Amino acid sequence: MPLVHIVMAEGRSKEQKAKLARRLTDDMVDILGISEEAVHIAFHELPRENFTWRGLLLTEKPK
């Protein structure tokens, strides 16, 4: 049972996460030769202030 953990900043839509989960599942089935029932994916969404980019919090990142 593969379990994929995806850690990302919050803010993606339910539709975006569903699309990503579908593609990852399809690729794992194809590459690993497993059933899609065996694939588990967990999204861990954290506040943007908990991520940094080039030494800046994402909430401080210039646009």
Phi and psi restraints in degrees (range 20) as a CNS / XPLOR table:
assign (resid 1 and name C) (resid 2 and name N)
       (resid 2 and name CA) (resid 2 and name C) 1.0 -67.4 20.0 2
assign (resid 2 and name N) (resid 2 and name CA)
       (resid 2 and name C) (resid 3 and name N) 1.0 137.5 20.0 2
assign (resid 2 and name C) (resid 3 and name N)
       (resid 3 and name CA) (resid 3 and name C) 1.0 -125.4 20.0 2
assign (resid 3 and name N) (resid 3 and name CA)
       (resid 3 and name C) (resid 4 and name N) 1.0 117.1 20.0 2
assign (resid 3 and name C) (resid 4 and name N)
       (resid 4 and name CA) (resid 4 and name C) 1.0 -102.1 20.0 2
assign (resid 4 and name N) (resid 4 and name CA)
       (resid 4 and name C) (resid 5 and name N) 1.0 126.7 20.0 2
assign (resid 4 and name C) (resid 5 and name N)
       (resid 5 and name CA) (resid 5 and name C) 1.0 -104.6 20.0 2
assign (resid 5 and name N) (resid 5 and name CA)
       (resid 5 and name C) (resid 6 and name N) 1.0 125.7 20.0 2
assign (resid 5 and name C) (resid 6 and name N)
       (resid 6 and name CA) (resid 6 and name C) 1.0 -115.5 20.0 2
assign (resid 6 and name N) (resid 6 and name CA)
       (resid 6 and name C) (resid 7 and name N) 1.0 118.0 20.0 2
assign (resid 6 and name C) (resid 7 and name N)
       (resid 7 and name CA) (resid 7 and name C) 1.0 -106.2 20.0 2
assign (resid 7 and name N) (resid 7 and name CA)
       (resid 7 and name C) (resid 8 and name N) 1.0 125.3 20.0 2
assign (resid 7 and name C) (resid 8 and name N)
       (resid 8 and name CA) (resid 8 and name C) 1.0 -152.5 20.0 2
assign (resid 8 and name N) (resid 8 and name CA)
       (resid 8 and name C) (resid 9 and name N) 1.0 161.4 20.0 2
assign (resid 8 and name C) (resid 9 and name N)
       (resid 9 and name CA) (resid 9 and name C) 1.0 -67.4 20.0 2
assign (resid 9 and name N) (resid 9 and name CA)
       (resid 9 and name C) (resid 10 and name N) 1.0 145.6 20.0 2
assign (resid 9 and name C) (resid 10 and name N)
       (resid 10 and name CA) (resid 10 and name C) 1.0 -65.6 20.0 2
assign (resid 10 and name N) (resid 10 and name CA)
       (resid 10 and name C) (resid 11 and name N) 1.0 158.9 20.0 2
assign (resid 10 and name C) (resid 11 and name N)
       (resid 11 and name CA) (resid 11 and name C) 1.0 126.1 20.0 2
assign (resid 11 and name N) (resid 11 and name CA)
       (resid 11 and name C) (resid 12 and name N) 1.0 -8.1 20.0 2
assign (resid 11 and name C) (resid 12 and name N)
       (resid 12 and name CA) (resid 12 and name C) 1.0 -81.3 20.0 2
assign (resid 12 and name N) (resid 12 and name CA)
       (resid 12 and name C) (resid 13 and name N) 1.0 150.2 20.0 2
assign (resid 12 and name C) (resid 13 and name N)
       (resid 13 and name CA) (resid 13 and name C) 1.0 -78.4 20.0 2
assign (resid 13 and name N) (resid 13 and name CA)
       (resid 13 and name C) (resid 14 and name N) 1.0 163.7 20.0 2
assign (resid 13 and name C) (resid 14 and name N)
       (resid 14 and name CA) (resid 14 and name C) 1.0 -59.4 20.0 2
assign (resid 14 and name N) (resid 14 and name CA)
       (resid 14 and name C) (resid 15 and name N) 1.0 -39.2 20.0 2
assign (resid 14 and name C) (resid 15 and name N)
       (resid 15 and name CA) (resid 15 and name C) 1.0 -64.8 20.0 2
assign (resid 15 and name N) (resid 15 and name CA)
       (resid 15 and name C) (resid 16 and name N) 1.0 -40.9 20.0 2
assign (resid 15 and name C) (resid 16 and name N)
       (resid 16 and name CA) (resid 16 and name C) 1.0 -63.7 20.0 2
assign (resid 16 and name N) (resid 16 and name CA)
       (resid 16 and name C) (resid 17 and name N) 1.0 -43.7 20.0 2
assign (resid 16 and name C) (resid 17 and name N)
       (resid 17 and name CA) (resid 17 and name C) 1.0 -65.9 20.0 2
assign (resid 17 and name N) (resid 17 and name CA)
       (resid 17 and name C) (resid 18 and name N) 1.0 -38.6 20.0 2
assign (resid 17 and name C) (resid 18 and name N)
       (resid 18 and name CA) (resid 18 and name C) 1.0 -64.5 20.0 2
assign (resid 18 and name N) (resid 18 and name CA)
       (resid 18 and name C) (resid 19 and name N) 1.0 -41.6 20.0 2
assign (resid 18 and name C) (resid 19 and name N)
       (resid 19 and name CA) (resid 19 and name C) 1.0 -64.5 20.0 2
assign (resid 19 and name N) (resid 19 and name CA)
       (resid 19 and name C) (resid 20 and name N) 1.0 -43.0 20.0 2
assign (resid 19 and name C) (resid 20 and name N)
       (resid 20 and name CA) (resid 20 and name C) 1.0 -63.4 20.0 2
assign (resid 20 and name N) (resid 20 and name CA)
       (resid 20 and name C) (resid 21 and name N) 1.0 -44.6 20.0 2
assign (resid 20 and name C) (resid 21 and name N)
       (resid 21 and name CA) (resid 21 and name C) 1.0 -61.0 20.0 2
assign (resid 21 and name N) (resid 21 and name CA)
       (resid 21 and name C) (resid 22 and name N) 1.0 -41.3 20.0 2
assign (resid 21 and name C) (resid 22 and name N)
       (resid 22 and name CA) (resid 22 and name C) 1.0 -62.7 20.0 2
assign (resid 22 and name N) (resid 22 and name CA)
       (resid 22 and name C) (resid 23 and name N) 1.0 -46.7 20.0 2
assign (resid 22 and name C) (resid 23 and name N)
       (resid 23 and name CA) (resid 23 and name C) 1.0 -66.8 20.0 2
assign (resid 23 and name N) (resid 23 and name CA)
       (resid 23 and name C) (resid 24 and name N) 1.0 -42.5 20.0 2
assign (resid 23 and name C) (resid 24 and name N)
       (resid 24 and name CA) (resid 24 and name C) 1.0 -62.7 20.0 2
assign (resid 24 and name N) (resid 24 and name CA)
       (resid 24 and name C) (resid 25 and name N) 1.0 -43.0 20.0 2
assign (resid 24 and name C) (resid 25 and name N)
       (resid 25 and name CA) (resid 25 and name C) 1.0 -61.1 20.0 2
assign (resid 25 and name N) (resid 25 and name CA)
       (resid 25 and name C) (resid 26 and name N) 1.0 -48.2 20.0 2
assign (resid 25 and name C) (resid 26 and name N)
       (resid 26 and name CA) (resid 26 and name C) 1.0 -58.8 20.0 2
assign (resid 26 and name N) (resid 26 and name CA)
       (resid 26 and name C) (resid 27 and name N) 1.0 -43.1 20.0 2
assign (resid 26 and name C) (resid 27 and name N)
       (resid 27 and name CA) (resid 27 and name C) 1.0 -66.7 20.0 2
assign (resid 27 and name N) (resid 27 and name CA)
       (resid 27 and name C) (resid 28 and name N) 1.0 -39.7 20.0 2
assign (resid 27 and name C) (resid 28 and name N)
       (resid 28 and name CA) (resid 28 and name C) 1.0 -65.9 20.0 2
assign (resid 28 and name N) (resid 28 and name CA)
       (resid 28 and name C) (resid 29 and name N) 1.0 -40.1 20.0 2
assign (resid 28 and name C) (resid 29 and name N)
       (resid 29 and name CA) (resid 29 and name C) 1.0 -61.2 20.0 2
assign (resid 29 and name N) (resid 29 and name CA)
       (resid 29 and name C) (resid 30 and name N) 1.0 -46.3 20.0 2
assign (resid 29 and name C) (resid 30 and name N)
       (resid 30 and name CA) (resid 30 and name C) 1.0 -66.5 20.0 2
assign (resid 30 and name N) (resid 30 and name CA)
       (resid 30 and name C) (resid 31 and name N) 1.0 -48.0 20.0 2
assign (resid 30 and name C) (resid 31 and name N)
       (resid 31 and name CA) (resid 31 and name C) 1.0 -77.8 20.0 2
assign (resid 31 and name N) (resid 31 and name CA)
       (resid 31 and name C) (resid 32 and name N) 1.0 -42.1 20.0 2
assign (resid 31 and name C) (resid 32 and name N)
       (resid 32 and name CA) (resid 32 and name C) 1.0 -91.6 20.0 2
assign (resid 32 and name N) (resid 32 and name CA)
       (resid 32 and name C) (resid 33 and name N) 1.0 -13.2 20.0 2
assign (resid 32 and name C) (resid 33 and name N)
       (resid 33 and name CA) (resid 33 and name C) 1.0 68.1 20.0 2
assign (resid 33 and name N) (resid 33 and name CA)
       (resid 33 and name C) (resid 34 and name N) 1.0 37.8 20.0 2
assign (resid 33 and name C) (resid 34 and name N)
       (resid 34 and name CA) (resid 34 and name C) 1.0 -113.7 20.0 2
assign (resid 34 and name N) (resid 34 and name CA)
       (resid 34 and name C) (resid 35 and name N) 1.0 169.2 20.0 2
assign (resid 34 and name C) (resid 35 and name N)
       (resid 35 and name CA) (resid 35 and name C) 1.0 -82.9 20.0 2
assign (resid 35 and name N) (resid 35 and name CA)
       (resid 35 and name C) (resid 36 and name N) 1.0 154.4 20.0 2
assign (resid 35 and name C) (resid 36 and name N)
       (resid 36 and name CA) (resid 36 and name C) 1.0 -67.0 20.0 2
assign (resid 36 and name N) (resid 36 and name CA)
       (resid 36 and name C) (resid 37 and name N) 1.0 -22.6 20.0 2
assign (resid 36 and name C) (resid 37 and name N)
       (resid 37 and name CA) (resid 37 and name C) 1.0 -65.5 20.0 2
assign (resid 37 and name N) (resid 37 and name CA)
       (resid 37 and name C) (resid 38 and name N) 1.0 -20.8 20.0 2
assign (resid 37 and name C) (resid 38 and name N)
       (resid 38 and name CA) (resid 38 and name C) 1.0 -83.2 20.0 2
assign (resid 38 and name N) (resid 38 and name CA)
       (resid 38 and name C) (resid 39 and name N) 1.0 -14.5 20.0 2
assign (resid 38 and name C) (resid 39 and name N)
       (resid 39 and name CA) (resid 39 and name C) 1.0 -88.8 20.0 2
assign (resid 39 and name N) (resid 39 and name CA)
       (resid 39 and name C) (resid 40 and name N) 1.0 128.4 20.0 2
assign (resid 39 and name C) (resid 40 and name N)
       (resid 40 and name CA) (resid 40 and name C) 1.0 -125.7 20.0 2
assign (resid 40 and name N) (resid 40 and name CA)
       (resid 40 and name C) (resid 41 and name N) 1.0 137.3 20.0 2
assign (resid 40 and name C) (resid 41 and name N)
       (resid 41 and name CA) (resid 41 and name C) 1.0 -131.2 20.0 2
assign (resid 41 and name N) (resid 41 and name CA)
       (resid 41 and name C) (resid 42 and name N) 1.0 132.6 20.0 2
assign (resid 41 and name C) (resid 42 and name N)
       (resid 42 and name CA) (resid 42 and name C) 1.0 -120.7 20.0 2
assign (resid 42 and name N) (resid 42 and name CA)
       (resid 42 and name C) (resid 43 and name N) 1.0 125.1 20.0 2
assign (resid 42 and name C) (resid 43 and name N)
       (resid 43 and name CA) (resid 43 and name C) 1.0 -95.3 20.0 2
assign (resid 43 and name N) (resid 43 and name CA)
       (resid 43 and name C) (resid 44 and name N) 1.0 127.4 20.0 2
assign (resid 43 and name C) (resid 44 and name N)
       (resid 44 and name CA) (resid 44 and name C) 1.0 -114.9 20.0 2
assign (resid 44 and name N) (resid 44 and name CA)
       (resid 44 and name C) (resid 45 and name N) 1.0 106.5 20.0 2
assign (resid 44 and name C) (resid 45 and name N)
       (resid 45 and name CA) (resid 45 and name C) 1.0 -102.5 20.0 2
assign (resid 45 and name N) (resid 45 and name CA)
       (resid 45 and name C) (resid 46 and name N) 1.0 128.1 20.0 2
assign (resid 45 and name C) (resid 46 and name N)
       (resid 46 and name CA) (resid 46 and name C) 1.0 -117.4 20.0 2
assign (resid 46 and name N) (resid 46 and name CA)
       (resid 46 and name C) (resid 47 and name N) 1.0 154.0 20.0 2
assign (resid 46 and name C) (resid 47 and name N)
       (resid 47 and name CA) (resid 47 and name C) 1.0 -57.8 20.0 2
assign (resid 47 and name N) (resid 47 and name CA)
       (resid 47 and name C) (resid 48 and name N) 1.0 144.3 20.0 2
assign (resid 47 and name C) (resid 48 and name N)
       (resid 48 and name CA) (resid 48 and name C) 1.0 -58.2 20.0 2
assign (resid 48 and name N) (resid 48 and name CA)
       (resid 48 and name C) (resid 49 and name N) 1.0 -27.4 20.0 2
assign (resid 48 and name C) (resid 49 and name N)
       (resid 49 and name CA) (resid 49 and name C) 1.0 -70.3 20.0 2
assign (resid 49 and name N) (resid 49 and name CA)
       (resid 49 and name C) (resid 50 and name N) 1.0 -9.4 20.0 2
assign (resid 49 and name C) (resid 50 and name N)
       (resid 50 and name CA) (resid 50 and name C) 1.0 -94.7 20.0 2
assign (resid 50 and name N) (resid 50 and name CA)
       (resid 50 and name C) (resid 51 and name N) 1.0 5.9 20.0 2
assign (resid 50 and name C) (resid 51 and name N)
       (resid 51 and name CA) (resid 51 and name C) 1.0 -119.7 20.0 2
assign (resid 51 and name N) (resid 51 and name CA)
       (resid 51 and name C) (resid 52 and name N) 1.0 147.8 20.0 2
assign (resid 51 and name C) (resid 52 and name N)
       (resid 52 and name CA) (resid 52 and name C) 1.0 -123.5 20.0 2
assign (resid 52 and name N) (resid 52 and name CA)
       (resid 52 and name C) (resid 53 and name N) 1.0 156.7 20.0 2
assign (resid 52 and name C) (resid 53 and name N)
       (resid 53 and name CA) (resid 53 and name C) 1.0 -143.4 20.0 2
assign (resid 53 and name N) (resid 53 and name CA)
       (resid 53 and name C) (resid 54 and name N) 1.0 120.2 20.0 2
assign (resid 53 and name C) (resid 54 and name N)
       (resid 54 and name CA) (resid 54 and name C) 1.0 52.9 20.0 2
assign (resid 54 and name N) (resid 54 and name CA)
       (resid 54 and name C) (resid 55 and name N) 1.0 38.9 20.0 2
assign (resid 54 and name C) (resid 55 and name N)
       (resid 55 and name CA) (resid 55 and name C) 1.0 82.4 20.0 2
assign (resid 55 and name N) (resid 55 and name CA)
       (resid 55 and name C) (resid 56 and name N) 1.0 4.2 20.0 2
assign (resid 55 and name C) (resid 56 and name N)
       (resid 56 and name CA) (resid 56 and name C) 1.0 -115.6 20.0 2
assign (resid 56 and name N) (resid 56 and name CA)
       (resid 56 and name C) (resid 57 and name N) 1.0 143.7 20.0 2
assign (resid 56 and name C) (resid 57 and name N)
       (resid 57 and name CA) (resid 57 and name C) 1.0 -64.6 20.0 2
assign (resid 57 and name N) (resid 57 and name CA)
       (resid 57 and name C) (resid 58 and name N) 1.0 146.6 20.0 2
assign (resid 57 and name C) (resid 58 and name N)
       (resid 58 and name CA) (resid 58 and name C) 1.0 -58.5 20.0 2
assign (resid 58 and name N) (resid 58 and name CA)
       (resid 58 and name C) (resid 59 and name N) 1.0 -27.7 20.0 2
assign (resid 58 and name C) (resid 59 and name N)
       (resid 59 and name CA) (resid 59 and name C) 1.0 -72.2 20.0 2
assign (resid 59 and name N) (resid 59 and name CA)
       (resid 59 and name C) (resid 60 and name N) 1.0 -13.9 20.0 2
assign (resid 59 and name C) (resid 60 and name N)
       (resid 60 and name CA) (resid 60 and name C) 1.0 -107.9 20.0 2
assign (resid 60 and name N) (resid 60 and name CA)
       (resid 60 and name C) (resid 61 and name N) 1.0 -4.2 20.0 2
assign (resid 60 and name C) (resid 61 and name N)
       (resid 61 and name CA) (resid 61 and name C) 1.0 -62.5 20.0 2
assign (resid 61 and name N) (resid 61 and name CA)
       (resid 61 and name C) (resid 62 and name N) 1.0 130.9 20.0 2
assign (resid 61 and name C) (resid 62 and name N)
       (resid 62 and name CA) (resid 62 and name C) 1.0 -64.8 20.0 2
assign (resid 62 and name N) (resid 62 and name CA)
       (resid 62 and name C) (resid 63 and name N) 1.0 145.5 20.0 2
